[in-house]
């Protein structure tokens, strides 16, 4: 009978050590983003806190595609993009005339001229 209780004691200790180690490793796992509801007046809109991990970052500079898209929204047809170090120049046709727009290489593609 004494050997049986020693066996139960060893099994119980192993289970408790496993539970302690399992609880510690669960804190190291990344937390999932859960939506946060913000109430403003009578309306509510869900807000999601997004954490950019593992190489997923928003663009820090104006890309040629973003500049061409913004130029087409401005009414420039057949956009042609030339990228320099600090600026992105988009040329094309607007109202039958040749036109060009110069964007800065900053987030949001601000217009220089």
N, C-alpha and C positions, 0 to 999 in steps of 0.2 A: 504494500500500500504506500510505503514511503517513496518508492521509485515512481509511482504514478503521480503523486503530488509534485515531485521534483520536475517531472516531464511537463505537467500543466503549468508550473511556474516558469519554465523556460519558454514555452509557447506563448504565454501571456506577455512575458518580457519582450519577446521578438515582435509581437503584434504592436505593443505600445511604442517600441523604438521605430518601427515602420511608420506608425501614425505621426510621430513627432517629425521624422525626416520628411514625410509627405507634406505635412503642413508647412514646413519651411520652404520647400521648393515651389509651392503654389504662389508664394509672394513674389518670386522672381519672374513669374510669367507676366507678359505684357497685358495690361488691362484693355478691354474692348471699349471703343467709343460708344457711349450711350447718349441718346438725344436729350437735350435739356430744353424744357418748354419755358419760354419767357412770355409773361403776360404784360401787355402794354395796352391799357385801356380795356376795351371790350374784345380785342383780337388777341390771338396767341399764335406764335410762329415757332416751329421746332428749330432749335439751334443744335448743330452737331460740332463738337470739338474734335477737330481732325489733327492728329499728330503725325508729322511727316517723318517716318522712320525708314530705315533700310534703303536709303537712296531715293525715295520718292519726294522730290522737292518741287515747288513751283518755279517757273522760269524767273530768273533774276534780271534778265535783259530782254529787250524787244527782239523777237525772232523775225526772220523774213516773212514767215507765214502770217504772223500777227499783224505786221505792217501792211501786207497786201490785203488782208481782210479789212483792216481799218480804212485803207484807201478805197476799197470797193464800196464800203458803207458811205464814204464821203462822195461817191458818184464817179470815181475814176474807173474807166473801163479798160480792159486789156492791160492790167498792171504788170510792169517789169521792175524787178527789184535788184538794186545794187547795194551790197553791204560793204561798208568801210569799218574802220576800227571803232569810231564813236557815233556814226550815224547810219541810218538805213534810208536810202533814197528810192522812192517809188515814182515811176513815171508812167503816163498813160494818156487816155483821151477823156476829156470832159467837155460836154456841150460842143463837140466838133473841133475843139482846140487842143493842142498838145499841152499837157500840164504835168507838173512834178510836185511832189510833197516830200519834205525831209523830216524824218522822225529821229528822235534821240534813242540811244540804246539803253534806255531805262525801263523799268517795269511800267506797263500801260502804254508804251509808245507815245510819249508826248510829242506834239508837233513843234518843230523848230521854225520852219518857213514853208 
